[in-house]
Amino acid sequence: MSFRFFRRVFLCIVLPAVCALCAACSAWAAPVLMISIDGLKPEYVTHADEHGLKVPTLRRFLTEGTYADGVQAVLPTVTYPDHTTLITGVWPIRHGILNNPLFDPERKFSGAWYWYASSIKVPTLWDAAHAAGIRTASVSWPVSVNATSVDWLIPEYWRSLSPAGGGNPQDRELMAAISRPDGALAEMEKRLGPYMMGNETTLEGDATRTRFSLDILRREKPGFMTIHLSSLDEAEHLTGPFSEESDKTLEAIDGMVKELMDAALGNDPQTRVVIVSDHGFVKVDHLFNLYIPFLQAGLIETGKDAYSGAATVTAWKAEPWPASGLAAIVLHDPADAKTKEQVRTLLDRLAADPANGIARILDADEVKRDGGFPDAAFVLAMKPGYAIGTALSGALVTDHSPVKGTHGYLPSFPEMHSSFFMMGEGVAKGRDLGTIDMRQIAPTVAGVLGVSLTEAKQPALRIMP
């Protein structure tokens, strides 16, 4: 065949196709506002009428955007691993954020969580956007302390033993020190009033997050911004999902979402707004105190702290690492076959009693296949309604719980499904995606931004008309 023939094929077929592809990519290089509503079960929006909920902003996504009936989260279904999957597109076994708190078998870390972005082992959406020259911002997103690819950052962090605690006024100085750019938070506080001392998980805390997020949106006009609103999760823990208090909390959050959307769209009408959540929720009425049989079996030894007198772990062969609806079991010596067999026998005995509320025991290979806890010998998974307690004495199972709702159960449980909603120019209207994999969300957002996440292997969602 002649050169002229190949030239004609190139000019008439190949080149137009390449140009069309480039035009499509360019069209999707649009700003993204990504808001996480912690603990948002999709039914709060998809079945709002059945629950008498007034959430007009969120319900717009059902007719004006694309959404999922449910998002299968990751193992374990708790806030920090899930939020990191939302911005990386990979399982915890790959991104490195394995639970909310660090594994601290001897109680030496004062309740520390995975706060620092340096713990994330793969590129994030912040990294990809920043590298592409897109201005980035984030307010209160988990695992964001010292996220160097975020231009305007107010991270989630606290120093008290409880995530919702914090009463030391000097912690305001700490929040200013770990926010960026240097001095930015102090300047914002002159305009907006004080930011939180730590991590207020109330509606007032979310109102503060929203106020500061709006200031960043209007003044800095970021091309990619992540915001974490946490008061619904707190309400569900205290009163259960779909309680009157939880419903009222979400209705207030709906108004905050409208303000944030309006500000982002005011900056650029082509902005795509993404609403996500980290996990579902179930009611809780029993606590299973797993530490007690481990103490009785001699797998954990305790003593008293010399200064405070509080109970402390002095030695351990195997210890639970609780995550609310399940617990990883970690061996002090992973090669200790005798202790591993002792633990397996103990777990089998506990699971044989239906009163203990145990759903499954996963071995190490099953846990790794599900993408979580690479160092766990086993995972003990509870049935909905039963949560892992941390008492060192007393009853093995109690029928009273300080919390009325929780999460952390196996991601295969439908009750743990989280949410995905997207709306904006060029997004299909009224499309129901069914149930999706949480790992698909980050590559989908990356596509909208016109960037790529090399470690995320799941296909992007079908959001275009």
Secondary structure per residue as TSV (DSSP state, phi and psi in degrees):
chain	resnum	aa	ss	phi	psi
A	1	M	-	360.0	148.2
A	2	S	-	-81.3	160.6
A	3	F	H	-59.2	-37.7
A	4	R	H	-63.3	-35.5
A	5	F	H	-64.3	-48.4
A	6	F	H	-64.0	-36.2
A	7	R	H	-63.8	-41.2
A	8	R	H	-65.1	-41.2
A	9	V	H	-61.3	-43.8
A	10	F	I	-62.9	-46.7
A	11	L	I	-70.3	-34.7
A	12	C	I	-91.8	-25.4
A	13	I	I	-121.4	-56.3
A	14	V	I	-68.2	-51.8
A	15	L	H	-60.9	-45.5
A	16	P	H	-60.2	-36.5
A	17	A	H	-65.9	-43.0
A	18	V	H	-63.6	-42.7
A	19	C	H	-62.9	-40.1
A	20	A	H	-64.6	-40.9
A	21	L	H	-63.5	-44.5
A	22	C	H	-62.6	-38.8
A	23	A	H	-64.8	-39.7
A	24	A	H	-65.0	-43.6
A	25	C	H	-61.1	-43.0
A	26	S	H	-62.6	-40.2
A	27	A	H	-63.9	-27.4
A	28	W	T	-96.3	4.2
A	29	A	-	-81.6	75.3
A	30	A	-	-121.7	157.0
A	31	P	-	-62.9	152.1
A	32	V	E	-132.6	130.1
A	33	L	E	-108.7	117.6
A	34	M	E	-115.6	112.6
A	35	I	E	-112.3	124.7
A	36	S	E	-100.1	125.7
A	37	I	E	-105.0	99.7
A	38	D	T	-57.6	127.9
A	39	G	T	80.2	11.7
A	40	L	-	-75.4	104.5
A	41	K	-	-71.2	140.7
A	42	P	T	-59.8	-27.6
A	43	E	H	-64.2	-22.9
A	44	Y	H	-57.1	-28.8
A	45	V	H	-106.3	-48.4
A	46	T	H	-69.4	-23.7
A	47	H	T	-126.4	39.6
A	48	A	T	-59.1	-40.9
A	49	D	G	-60.9	-40.0
A	50	E	G	-63.0	-26.8
A	51	H	G	-102.4	5.0
A	52	G	T	65.3	30.2
A	53	L	-	-88.8	137.8
A	54	K	-	-106.9	89.9
A	55	V	-	-130.1	68.3
A	56	P	H	-62.8	-34.4
A	57	T	H	-68.0	-48.9
A	58	L	H	-65.1	-34.9
A	59	R	H	-69.7	-20.5
A	60	R	H	-59.3	-31.7
A	61	F	H	-63.8	-24.1
A	62	L	H	-71.6	-31.7
A	63	T	H	-105.7	-28.3
A	64	E	H	-104.3	1.0
A	65	G	E	-146.2	-163.6
A	66	T	E	-116.5	142.5
A	67	Y	E	-150.6	167.0
A	68	A	-	-111.6	145.0
A	69	D	S	-68.0	-28.1
A	70	G	E	-168.9	152.2
A	71	V	E	-119.0	120.6
A	72	Q	E	-75.9	117.7
A	73	A	-	-81.3	-162.7
A	74	V	-	-115.1	169.9
A	75	L	S	-94.1	117.7
A	76	P	S	-89.0	159.6
A	77	T	-	-82.9	67.5
A	78	V	S	-128.4	168.9
A	79	T	H	-59.9	-50.7
A	80	Y	H	-72.8	-45.9
A	81	P	H	-60.3	-41.9
A	82	D	H	-65.8	-44.9
A	83	H	H	-63.9	-31.3
A	84	T	H	-73.7	-35.8
A	85	T	H	-63.3	-36.9
A	86	L	H	-61.6	-27.6
A	87	I	H	-108.8	2.8
A	88	T	H	-123.2	-29.7
A	89	G	-	80.2	16.9
A	90	V	S	-131.4	164.1
A	91	W	-	-72.1	161.6
A	92	P	H	-57.0	-34.2
A	93	I	H	-60.2	-23.0
A	94	R	H	-100.1	-38.8
A	95	H	H	-85.3	-17.2
A	96	G	-	95.2	-4.9
A	97	I	-	-98.2	99.9
A	98	L	-	-94.7	-17.3
A	99	N	S	-163.4	-178.6
A	100	N	S	-73.9	-65.2
A	101	P	B	-82.3	155.1
A	102	L	-	-66.8	154.3
A	103	F	-	-71.7	119.7
A	104	D	-	-137.9	71.7
A	105	P	T	-63.4	-25.4
A	106	E	T	-105.1	12.6
A	107	R	S	57.7	46.8
A	108	K	-	-106.1	-6.1
A	109	F	S	-101.3	7.2
A	110	S	T	54.5	39.6
A	111	G	T	74.9	24.5
A	112	A	-	-67.1	142.7
A	113	W	B	-107.7	177.4
A	114	Y	-	-77.6	77.9
A	115	W	-	-84.5	-26.4
A	116	Y	B	-98.9	131.2
A	117	A	G	-63.1	-22.9
A	118	S	G	-64.9	-15.9
A	119	S	G	-76.6	-15.6
A	120	I	-	-78.1	125.9
A	121	K	-	-93.2	-4.6
A	122	V	S	-130.2	163.5
A	123	P	-	-63.1	145.5
A	124	T	-	-106.1	169.9
A	125	L	H	-59.7	-35.8
A	126	W	H	-59.8	-45.3
A	127	D	H	-61.4	-47.8
A	128	A	H	-64.9	-42.6
A	129	A	H	-66.4	-45.9
A	130	H	H	-60.6	-42.4
A	131	A	H	-63.6	-27.1
A	132	A	T	-87.5	4.4
A	133	G	T	84.5	14.1
A	134	I	-	-88.0	131.0
A	135	R	-	-70.8	128.7
A	136	T	E	-116.1	153.0
A	137	A	E	-151.5	155.0
A	138	S	E	-156.9	139.5
A	139	V	E	-128.0	117.0
A	140	S	S	64.5	23.6
A	141	W	-	-76.4	136.6
A	142	P	S	-60.0	149.5
A	143	V	S	57.8	49.7
A	144	S	-	-124.5	0.9
A	145	V	B	-61.9	127.0
A	146	N	T	61.8	35.7
A	147	A	-	-75.5	97.5
A	148	T	T	-68.8	-16.8
A	149	S	T	-89.7	3.7
A	150	V	-	-99.2	117.4
A	151	D	S	-71.4	-42.8
A	152	W	E	-120.0	110.5
A	153	L	E	-132.1	126.9
A	154	I	E	-122.8	102.9
A	155	P	-	-80.8	170.3
A	156	E	-	-92.9	124.3
A	157	Y	-	-164.5	149.5
A	158	W	-	-155.4	164.4
A	159	R	-	-116.6	-11.2
A	160	S	S	-77.5	168.4
A	161	L	S	-69.1	-25.8
A	162	S	S	-104.1	136.7
A	163	P	T	-57.8	-29.6
A	164	A	T	-91.6	-0.7
A	165	G	-	-89.1	-166.9
A	166	G	-	121.2	109.1
A	167	G	-	-132.3	6.5
A	168	N	-	-85.3	112.8
A	169	P	T	-60.9	-23.2
A	170	Q	T	-69.7	-14.4
A	171	D	H	-65.5	-18.6
A	172	R	H	-62.2	-38.0
A	173	E	H	-66.6	-35.1
A	174	L	H	-64.9	-44.9
A	175	M	H	-61.6	-39.2
A	176	A	H	-64.6	-36.8
A	177	A	H	-70.1	-31.2
A	178	I	H	-99.4	2.6
A	179	S	S	-91.3	161.9
A	180	R	B	-140.3	156.7
A	181	P	S	-63.3	164.3
A	182	D	T	-54.9	130.6
A	183	G	T	83.8	-7.5
A	184	A	H	-66.9	-43.0
A	185	L	H	-63.8	-40.3
A	186	A	H	-61.9	-40.8
A	187	E	H	-65.3	-40.2
A	188	M	H	-64.6	-38.8
A	189	E	H	-65.2	-28.3
A	190	K	H	-64.3	-33.9
A	191	R	H	-85.8	-34.7
A	192	L	H	-113.4	-8.4
A	193	G	-	91.4	178.6
A	194	P	-	-69.8	144.6
A	195	Y	-	-83.9	179.7
A	196	M	-	-71.6	154.4
A	197	M	S	-78.2	-22.6
A	198	G	S	-153.9	-102.6
A	199	N	-	-139.0	77.5
A	200	E	-	-72.0	119.5
A	201	T	-	-100.2	24.5
A	202	T	S	-96.2	174.3
A	203	L	H	-60.4	-36.5
A	204	E	H	-62.1	-37.5
A	205	G	H	-63.6	-42.5
A	206	D	H	-67.5	-34.6
A	207	A	H	-62.7	-38.4
A	208	T	H	-65.7	-46.7
A	209	R	H	-56.6	-42.7
A	210	T	H	-65.6	-43.3
A	211	R	H	-60.7	-43.8
A	212	F	H	-73.2	-34.2
A	213	S	H	-64.6	-41.1
A	214	L	H	-62.2	-39.3
A	215	D	H	-62.8	-43.7
A	216	I	H	-65.7	-43.3
A	217	L	H	-59.2	-46.1
A	218	R	H	-75.5	-34.1
A	219	R	H	-91.1	-37.9
A	220	E	H	-103.7	-20.2
A	221	K	-	49.5	59.2
A	222	P	-	-65.8	149.5
A	223	G	S	-83.9	-20.8
A	224	F	E	-143.7	122.5
A	225	M	E	-135.3	135.6
A	226	T	E	-114.2	138.4
A	227	I	E	-136.6	135.6
A	228	H	E	-116.7	118.0
A	229	L	E	-107.9	125.9
A	230	S	-	-118.7	1.4
A	231	S	H	-73.2	-26.9
A	232	L	H	-64.3	-42.6
A	233	D	H	-57.0	-45.4
A	234	E	H	-62.7	-43.4
A	235	A	H	-63.4	-39.5
A	236	E	H	-68.8	-37.2
A	237	H	H	-62.1	-42.1
A	238	L	H	-79.3	-31.9
A	239	T	H	-129.9	-5.0
A	240	G	-	94.2	157.7
A	241	P	T	-68.0	143.4
A	242	F	T	61.8	20.4
A	243	S	-	-72.0	166.9
A	244	E	H	-59.3	-40.8
A	245	E	H	-66.4	-41.2
A	246	S	H	-66.5	-42.0
A	247	D	H	-62.3	-43.8
A	248	K	H	-64.9	-35.8
A	249	T	H	-62.9	-46.0
A	250	L	H	-65.6	-37.0
A	251	E	H	-61.3	-38.1
A	252	A	H	-68.5	-41.0
A	253	I	H	-61.6	-36.8
A	254	D	H	-55.1	-39.3
A	255	G	H	-67.3	-36.7
A	256	M	H	-65.5	-41.3
A	257	V	H	-60.1	-39.9
A	258	K	H	-61.2	-45.0
A	259	E	H	-60.1	-43.7
A	260	L	H	-66.5	-42.7
A	261	M	H	-61.2	-46.7
A	262	D	H	-59.6	-40.8
A	263	A	H	-66.5	-43.7
A	264	A	H	-66.2	-43.0
A	265	L	H	-70.5	-28.1
A	266	G	H	-66.0	-32.3
A	267	N	H	-69.9	-44.3
A	268	D	-	-154.0	112.8
A	269	P	T	-61.4	-15.9
A	270	Q	T	-85.8	1.1
A	271	T	-	-58.8	135.3
A	272	R	E	-97.7	131.7
A	273	V	E	-105.1	127.4
A	274	V	E	-118.5	125.9
A	275	I	E	-109.2	125.7
A	276	V	E	-131.6	168.3
A	277	S	-	-143.5	169.1
A	278	D	S	-96.4	-28.6
A	279	H	-	-167.5	167.5
A	280	G	-	-88.2	-157.8
A	281	F	-	-154.8	148.6
A	282	V	E	-134.5	157.3
A	283	K	E	-70.8	147.8
A	284	V	-	-124.5	133.1
A	285	D	-	-134.6	0.1
A	286	H	E	-135.8	144.1
A	287	L	E	-115.2	133.3
A	288	F	E	-108.4	109.3
A	289	N	E	-86.6	86.0
A	290	L	T	-68.3	-25.6
A	291	Y	H	-64.6	-30.6
A	292	I	H	-60.5	-52.4
A	293	P	H	-64.6	-27.5
A	294	F	H	-68.9	-37.2
A	295	L	H	-66.8	-44.8
A	296	Q	H	-63.3	-31.6
A	297	A	T	-83.3	-2.2
A	298	G	T	77.8	13.7
A	299	L	S	-80.2	-21.1
A	300	I	E	-130.0	137.5
A	301	E	E	-119.7	138.8
A	302	T	E	-122.2	161.5
A	303	G	E	-148.9	-162.0
A	304	K	E	-118.4	139.1
A	305	D	-	-63.7	133.9
A	306	A	T	-64.0	-27.1
A	307	Y	T	-96.2	-48.2
A	308	S	T	-94.2	-20.1
A	309	G	-	79.1	0.6
A	310	A	-	-73.8	150.8
A	311	A	E	-64.1	138.0
A	312	T	E	-141.6	157.4
A	313	V	E	-86.5	124.7
A	314	T	E	-100.3	-24.6
A	315	A	E	-159.2	152.1
A	316	W	E	-155.8	142.3
A	317	K	S	-102.6	-34.3
A	318	A	E	-153.6	141.2
A	319	E	E	-147.6	142.8
A	320	P	E	-70.4	150.6
A	321	W	E	-123.1	90.4
A	322	P	E	-68.4	147.3
A	323	A	-	-140.9	51.8
A	324	S	S	67.1	-81.0
A	325	G	S	-89.7	1.8
A	326	L	E	-158.3	173.5
A	327	A	E	-144.9	131.8
A	328	A	E	-78.1	144.7
A	329	I	E	-111.5	118.6
A	330	V	E	-111.6	132.6
A	331	L	E	-89.1	138.4
A	332	H	S	-59.7	-40.4
A	333	D	S	-119.7	104.4
A	334	P	T	-58.0	-21.3
A	335	A	T	-90.7	3.0
A	336	D	-	-80.5	89.5
A	337	A	H	-65.7	-34.5
A	338	K	H	-64.2	-46.4
A	339	T	H	-66.4	-38.6
A	340	K	H	-60.0	-42.9
A	341	E	H	-67.5	-37.0
A	342	Q	H	-62.4	-42.8
A	343	V	H	-64.7	-43.9
A	344	R	H	-60.3	-42.9
A	345	T	H	-62.7	-42.5
A	346	L	H	-62.9	-45.9
A	347	L	H	-65.1	-40.1
A	348	D	H	-62.0	-40.9
A	349	R	H	-64.8	-42.5
A	350	L	H	-65.6	-39.8
A	351	A	H	-70.3	-22.2
A	352	A	T	-71.0	-18.2
A	353	D	-	-96.4	110.5
A	354	P	G	-57.7	-25.9
A	355	A	G	-65.0	-18.0
A	356	N	G	-81.3	-14.8
A	357	G	-	73.9	27.1
A	358	I	E	-88.5	128.7
A	359	A	E	-88.7	-47.1
A	360	R	E	-154.7	156.2
A	361	I	E	-117.4	119.8
A	362	L	E	-100.3	135.3
A	363	D	E	-86.2	177.7
A	364	A	H	-59.8	-40.8
A	365	D	H	-65.3	-40.3
A	366	E	H	-65.2	-39.9
A	367	V	H	-62.8	-45.3
A	368	K	H	-66.0	-36.9
A	369	R	H	-62.9	-30.6
A	370	D	T	-89.1	2.8
A	371	G	T	85.0	18.0
A	372	G	-	-131.4	165.9
A	373	F	-	41.1	70.5
A	374	P	T	-63.3	-21.7
A	375	D	T	-101.4	6.9
A	376	A	-	-82.7	137.7
A	377	A	S	-78.2	-33.7
A	378	F	E	-149.7	162.7
A	379	V	E	-127.0	126.8
A	380	L	E	-97.2	114.4
A	381	A	E	-105.2	131.2
A	382	M	E	-91.6	160.0
A	383	K	-	-78.1	150.3
A	384	P	T	-53.6	137.4
A	385	G	T	101.9	-21.1
A	386	Y	E	-112.5	133.8
A	387	A	E	-126.1	158.0
A	388	I	E	-75.6	123.2
A	389	G	E	-94.9	166.2
A	390	T	-	-120.8	13.3
A	391	A	-	-65.4	145.4
A	392	L	S	-99.7	-4.4
A	393	S	S	-153.0	168.6
A	394	G	S	100.0	-154.8
A	395	A	-	-74.9	146.2
A	396	L	S	-66.4	-43.1
A	397	V	E	-124.0	130.1
A	398	T	E	-116.2	148.6
A	399	D	S	-100.6	21.9
A	400	H	-	-134.8	142.7
A	401	S	-	-137.2	140.2
A	402	P	S	-67.9	-18.4
A	403	V	-	-114.3	149.3
A	404	K	S	-102.7	-6.9
A	405	G	E	-153.9	152.1
A	406	T	E	-160.2	-173.2
A	407	H	-	-146.4	-156.9
A	408	G	-	92.4	1.0
A	409	Y	S	-75.1	176.7
A	410	L	-	-58.1	138.0
A	411	P	T	-64.9	-16.8
A	412	S	T	-73.8	-13.9
A	413	F	S	-73.4	123.4
A	414	P	G	-56.7	-28.5
A	415	E	G	-63.2	-19.2
A	416	M	G	-92.0	1.2
A	417	H	-	-60.6	136.9
A	418	S	B	-104.4	-165.8
A	419	S	-	-120.8	152.6
A	420	F	E	-146.9	124.8
A	421	F	E	-138.7	137.7
A	422	M	E	-138.4	140.0
A	423	M	E	-145.6	148.6
A	424	G	S	152.0	173.6
A	425	E	T	-58.4	129.4
A	426	G	T	86.6	-2.8
A	427	V	S	-92.2	135.4
A	428	A	-	-57.4	141.4
A	429	K	S	-97.7	131.7
A	430	G	S	71.2	19.2
A	431	R	E	-88.1	125.5
A	432	D	E	-100.1	116.7
A	433	L	-	-85.3	-3.2
A	434	G	-	75.3	-143.3
A	435	T	E	-96.3	130.7
A	436	I	E	-120.8	168.0
A	437	D	E	-91.8	130.4
A	438	M	G	-54.8	-29.2
A	439	R	G	-67.9	-12.7
A	440	Q	G	-81.0	-16.2
A	441	I	H	-70.8	-46.9
A	442	A	H	-61.1	-46.9
A	443	P	H	-64.4	-28.2
A	444	T	H	-66.8	-46.2
A	445	V	H	-64.5	-39.6
A	446	A	H	-59.1	-40.7
A	447	G	H	-62.9	-38.8
A	448	V	H	-65.2	-39.8
A	449	L	H	-73.1	-15.4
A	450	G	T	80.5	26.2
A	451	V	-	-124.8	178.2
A	452	S	-	-134.3	152.9
A	453	L	-	-113.8	107.7
A	454	T	T	-66.2	-27.5
A	455	E	T	-86.3	-17.0
A	456	A	-	-83.3	117.0
A	457	K	-	-105.0	-10.3
A	458	Q	S	-74.1	148.0
A	459	P	-	-69.6	146.6
A	460	A	-	-66.4	155.8
A	461	L	-	-75.7	153.9
A	462	R	-	-86.0	87.2
A	463	I	-	-106.3	-14.4
A	464	M	-	-81.3	151.2
A	465	P	-	-59.9	360.0
